[in-house]
Amino acid sequence: MTTSDGCSCPAGTPDDCTLPVVPADRAARSTDPAAALGARALELVTSTLGLDAAGWLVLDRRGRLTLAVTHEPAPWPRPADLALRTYAHRFRGVDPFCATDRTGGVRPVVTDTTVTGHLEFERLPYFQRWMAPLGLAHMASLNLSLDGRLVAQLWAGRSRGRGGFTTADTAILQRLHALLQAMLPFLPDALTATWVLEGAGLTPRELDVARVAATGATNNEIARALHIAPGTVRTHLHHVFEKLGVNSRAQLVRLGEQLTPAAPVAPRARGSSGDAPSPDAPVP
């Protein structure tokens, strides 16, 4: 089920949300270009500006969140995965940092002072109920788009002690945005892998499992990330392998490198020849 805020989660609590949340150190080693690009961008912006928290969000063609990468220079007051799922489930629809401008276009760089005056910003439920519990008083967002559609968002947060984003900070963010935006056309698979996998007939939960498995995660790690049982992970991976026509986890990991809009993955017919899928096989 997709909630009205653009989160592909079941109705209920954030604990029910299936948004895959991956730490930046794991994402940096991923063969998923969107995850790897996000991890490197988070490392760069954090080391350059001095942040208390940062995240990278990837959206599908319908505007739903499909992946979150987190970077924690210091431990968050709440677990990062729960914090991001709470955001996806409750606050994505009222996020003032990813709103469009007056012409309907995506605003490239937004800070809390450009959303409203800072004192007015602190009165927003978004600030009081999501940012403040994480110890964040200031935020900036880099919004990346293709064909006028928001496809990825990098957000950067600071505590009150670090101070807000200065004019010099904003200039750095604008240069980083230009760099990331220039890279997007050369990474079509980074932002269309989800669309192609959906075309192969994967259910939303199978898609979640496939995305996390493609980062090299084990069954137990996938189960913890998605709050499902390891046995359920094995079942979903069997279905993923059959629909994508792959026989091993290693092939699933490499599949992301081959996905392009012009070459969708064809489902393999049941009963076709070849080795039986092996979702428990380790990744080389």
C-alpha positions as CSV (number, residue, x, y, z in Angstrom):
1,M,0.0,0.0,0.0
2,T,1.2,3.5,-0.8
3,T,0.3,6.1,1.8
4,S,-0.8,9.6,0.8
5,D,2.6,11.0,1.7
6,G,4.5,9.1,-1.0
7,C,5.7,6.3,1.3
8,S,5.4,2.8,0.0
9,C,4.6,1.4,3.5
10,P,1.7,-0.5,4.9
11,A,-0.7,1.6,6.9
12,G,0.2,1.5,10.6
13,T,3.3,2.6,12.5
14,P,6.8,3.4,11.2
15,D,7.9,0.0,12.4
16,D,5.7,-1.4,9.6
17,C,7.4,0.7,6.9
18,T,9.5,-1.3,4.5
19,L,11.8,1.5,3.2
20,P,15.3,0.0,2.9
21,V,17.7,2.0,5.1
22,V,21.4,1.3,4.4
23,P,24.4,2.8,6.3
24,A,26.7,4.8,4.1
25,D,29.7,2.5,4.7
26,R,27.8,-0.4,3.2
27,A,26.3,1.7,0.4
28,A,29.7,2.8,-0.6
29,R,30.6,-0.8,-1.5
30,S,27.3,-1.5,-3.2
31,T,27.0,-2.2,-7.0
32,D,23.8,-0.1,-7.0
33,P,25.1,3.2,-8.5
34,A,22.4,5.2,-6.7
35,A,23.4,3.9,-3.3
36,A,27.2,4.3,-4.0
37,L,26.8,7.8,-5.4
38,G,24.7,8.8,-2.3
39,A,27.3,7.4,0.1
40,R,30.1,9.3,-1.5
41,A,28.1,12.5,-1.7
42,L,27.2,12.2,2.0
43,E,30.9,11.6,2.9
44,L,31.9,14.7,0.9
45,V,29.2,17.1,2.3
46,T,29.8,15.9,5.9
47,S,33.5,16.3,5.8
48,T,33.3,19.7,4.1
49,L,30.6,21.4,6.1
50,G,30.6,19.7,9.5
51,L,27.2,18.1,10.1
52,D,25.5,16.1,12.8
53,A,23.4,14.0,10.5
54,A,22.9,13.5,6.8
55,G,20.8,11.3,4.5
56,W,20.3,10.3,0.8
57,L,16.9,9.4,-0.5
58,V,16.1,7.8,-3.9
59,L,12.6,8.0,-5.4
60,D,10.9,6.0,-8.1
61,R,8.9,7.4,-11.1
62,R,5.8,7.7,-8.9
63,G,7.6,9.8,-6.3
64,R,7.8,7.0,-3.7
65,L,10.9,6.6,-1.6
66,T,12.7,3.4,-2.6
67,L,16.0,3.7,-0.7
68,A,17.6,5.7,2.1
69,V,21.3,5.9,2.9
70,T,22.4,7.3,6.2
71,H,25.6,8.9,7.4
72,E,26.1,9.4,11.2
73,P,29.1,11.5,12.2
74,A,27.9,10.9,15.8
75,P,25.2,8.4,17.0
76,W,21.7,9.8,16.5
77,P,19.4,10.1,19.5
78,R,17.1,7.6,17.8
79,P,18.2,4.6,15.6
80,A,18.8,5.9,12.1
81,D,16.7,3.3,10.4
82,L,13.6,4.0,12.6
83,A,14.2,7.8,12.2
84,L,14.2,7.5,8.4
85,R,11.1,5.2,8.4
86,T,9.3,7.7,10.6
87,Y,10.2,10.4,8.2
88,A,9.0,8.3,5.2
89,H,5.8,7.3,7.0
90,R,4.7,10.5,8.7
91,F,6.6,13.5,7.4
92,R,7.6,13.0,3.8
93,G,4.3,14.6,2.6
94,V,5.0,17.8,4.6
95,D,8.7,18.1,3.9
96,P,9.2,21.8,3.1
97,F,12.7,21.1,1.6
98,C,11.5,19.1,-1.4
99,A,8.7,21.3,-2.4
100,T,8.6,22.8,-5.9
101,D,9.1,26.4,-6.8
102,R,6.5,28.8,-8.1
103,T,6.9,27.6,-11.6
104,G,6.5,23.9,-10.6
105,G,10.2,23.1,-11.0
106,V,12.3,21.4,-8.4
107,R,14.3,23.8,-6.2
108,P,17.9,22.7,-6.3
109,V,19.2,23.9,-2.9
110,V,16.9,24.7,0.0
111,T,17.9,25.7,3.6
112,D,15.7,26.3,6.6
113,T,16.1,30.1,6.2
114,T,14.9,30.0,2.6
115,V,11.9,27.9,3.5
116,T,10.7,30.6,5.9
117,G,12.4,32.8,8.4
118,H,14.1,30.5,11.0
119,L,11.8,31.5,13.8
120,E,8.7,30.6,11.7
121,F,10.4,27.4,10.6
122,E,10.7,26.2,14.2
123,R,7.0,26.5,14.6
124,L,6.4,23.9,11.8
125,P,5.3,20.4,12.9
126,Y,8.0,19.1,10.6
127,F,10.6,20.8,12.8
128,Q,9.0,20.1,16.2
129,R,8.1,16.4,15.6
130,W,10.9,15.1,13.4
131,M,13.9,17.4,13.4
132,A,13.9,18.4,17.1
133,P,13.8,14.8,18.5
134,L,16.9,14.1,16.5
135,G,18.7,17.1,18.0
136,L,18.6,19.0,14.7
137,A,18.0,22.7,14.6
138,H,19.1,23.6,11.0
139,M,18.7,21.7,7.7
140,A,19.6,22.0,4.1
141,S,18.5,19.9,1.1
142,L,20.0,19.2,-2.3
143,N,17.2,18.2,-4.7
144,L,18.2,16.3,-7.9
145,S,15.9,16.0,-10.9
146,L,15.6,14.4,-14.3
147,D,13.1,15.7,-16.8
148,G,11.6,18.0,-14.2
149,R,11.0,15.1,-11.7
150,L,12.6,14.9,-8.3
151,V,14.6,11.6,-8.3
152,A,17.0,12.0,-5.3
153,Q,17.4,14.2,-2.3
154,L,20.5,14.8,-0.1
155,W,19.6,16.4,3.3
156,A,22.1,17.8,5.8
157,G,21.4,18.5,9.4
158,R,23.1,20.5,12.1
159,S,22.5,20.9,15.8
160,R,21.9,24.3,17.3
161,G,25.4,24.4,18.7
162,R,26.9,24.2,15.2
163,G,24.8,27.1,13.9
164,G,22.9,27.6,10.7
165,F,24.0,27.4,7.1
166,T,25.9,30.5,6.1
167,T,26.1,32.1,2.7
168,A,29.5,30.3,2.2
169,D,27.9,27.0,3.2
170,T,25.1,27.5,0.7
171,A,27.6,28.3,-2.1
172,I,29.4,24.9,-1.4
173,L,26.0,23.1,-1.4
174,Q,25.2,24.7,-4.8
175,R,28.5,23.5,-6.3
176,L,27.9,20.0,-4.9
177,H,24.4,20.1,-6.4
178,A,25.8,21.1,-9.8
179,L,28.3,18.2,-9.7
180,L,25.7,15.6,-8.7
181,Q,23.2,16.9,-11.2
182,A,25.7,16.7,-14.0
183,M,26.4,13.0,-13.1
184,L,22.8,11.9,-13.3
185,P,22.5,11.6,-17.1
186,F,25.5,9.2,-17.1
187,L,24.0,6.9,-14.5
188,P,20.6,6.0,-15.9
189,D,20.6,2.6,-14.1
190,A,21.1,4.4,-10.8
191,L,17.6,5.9,-11.0
192,T,15.8,3.4,-13.2
193,A,16.7,0.1,-11.6
194,T,13.6,0.2,-9.5
195,W,11.4,0.9,-12.6
196,V,12.8,-2.0,-14.6
197,L,12.5,-4.4,-11.7
198,E,8.9,-3.4,-11.3
199,G,8.5,-4.2,-15.0
200,A,9.7,-7.7,-14.3
201,G,6.7,-8.3,-12.1
202,L,8.2,-8.0,-8.7
203,T,5.8,-7.2,-5.9
204,P,6.6,-4.2,-3.7
205,R,8.0,-6.5,-0.9
206,E,10.0,-8.6,-3.4
207,L,11.4,-5.3,-4.8
208,D,12.5,-4.2,-1.3
209,V,14.2,-7.6,-0.7
210,A,15.9,-7.4,-4.1
211,R,17.3,-3.9,-3.5
212,V,18.8,-4.7,-0.1
213,A,20.2,-8.1,-1.4
214,A,21.8,-6.2,-4.2
215,T,24.0,-4.3,-1.7
216,G,25.5,-7.7,-0.7
217,A,23.5,-8.1,2.5
218,T,23.0,-11.6,4.0
219,N,19.5,-13.0,4.6
220,N,19.7,-12.1,8.3
221,E,20.8,-8.5,7.5
222,I,17.9,-8.2,5.0
223,A,15.5,-9.5,7.6
224,R,16.7,-6.9,10.2
225,A,16.6,-4.1,7.6
226,L,13.0,-4.9,6.6
227,H,11.7,-6.2,9.9
228,I,10.7,-9.6,8.4
229,A,11.7,-13.2,9.3
230,P,14.7,-14.8,7.6
231,G,12.4,-17.5,6.2
232,T,10.3,-14.8,4.6
233,V,13.4,-13.4,3.0
234,R,14.3,-16.8,1.5
235,T,10.8,-17.1,0.1
236,H,10.9,-13.7,-1.5
237,L,14.4,-14.3,-3.0
238,H,13.2,-17.5,-4.6
239,H,10.4,-15.5,-6.3
240,V,12.9,-12.7,-7.3
241,F,15.3,-15.2,-8.8
242,E,12.6,-16.8,-10.9
243,K,11.1,-13.6,-12.2
244,L,14.5,-12.1,-13.0
245,G,16.0,-15.3,-14.5
246,V,19.0,-15.4,-12.2
247,N,20.4,-18.4,-10.3
248,S,22.6,-16.9,-7.6
249,R,22.9,-13.9,-5.3
250,A,26.1,-12.9,-7.1
251,Q,24.1,-12.5,-10.3
252,L,21.5,-10.4,-8.5
253,V,24.3,-8.1,-7.2
254,R,25.7,-7.7,-10.7
255,L,22.3,-7.3,-12.3
256,G,22.1,-3.6,-11.2
257,E,25.1,-2.8,-13.5
258,Q,23.2,-4.0,-16.5
259,L,19.9,-2.3,-16.0
260,T,18.9,0.4,-18.5
261,P,15.5,1.8,-19.5
262,A,16.0,0.4,-23.0
263,A,16.8,-3.1,-21.8
264,P,14.2,-4.3,-19.3
265,V,14.7,-7.6,-17.6
266,A,12.6,-10.4,-19.1
267,P,11.0,-12.8,-16.6
268,R,12.1,-16.4,-16.9
269,A,9.3,-18.9,-17.5
270,R,8.7,-21.4,-14.7
271,G,10.1,-24.8,-15.4
272,S,12.8,-23.6,-17.8
273,S,16.1,-25.4,-17.9
274,G,19.0,-24.4,-15.6
275,D,20.0,-24.6,-12.1
276,A,17.5,-24.1,-9.3
277,P,17.6,-20.7,-7.7
278,S,19.9,-20.5,-4.7
279,P,18.9,-17.5,-2.5
280,D,21.0,-18.8,0.4
281,A,24.2,-19.0,-1.7
282,P,26.9,-16.6,-0.4
283,V,28.0,-13.6,-2.5
284,P,31.6,-14.1,-3.7
